[in-house]
């Protein structure tokens, strides 16, 4: 069942910026988003970019030591969100980068929030063309261990995530 919620143009712009990895200057790369959260607008009619809930590539090594742990820390304990995480990982053969779409629906969120986010998920997913990995997460215990994300990305062939061995 669709909720009638629409996706704000800024959400699509952020997705396209994260998806397209054109050769950029060092400054442009630093401004690229590593991770971002999306939420429903106040009136619950639009999916918008959540203010201040992002990690830039340039933050890593500056204000952010572990981008994955930092991303997990952005998730609200008692409300739903959508997220995009640009995962950098290594298999035995090669280094890879993939965008992961995350639907965060923690047990502590209200039933109303879970219902509207669940019924609006297709609206945002339709705009995010080419996403290979989707992950519904229902609590910190599902997402805190980076090995769980590594499994989503490539099963047991992933040897490191964000430069940290598994």
Buried (B, 14 or more C-beta within 10 A) or exposed (E): EEBEBBBBEEBBEBBEBBBEEEEEEEEEEBEBBBBBBBBBEEEBBBBBBBEEBBBBBBBBEEEBEBBBEBBBEBBBEEBBBBBBBBBBBBBEEEEEEBBBBBBBBBEEBEEEBBBBBBBBBEBBBEBBEEBEBEBEBBBBEBBBBBEBBBBBBBEEEBBBBBEEEB
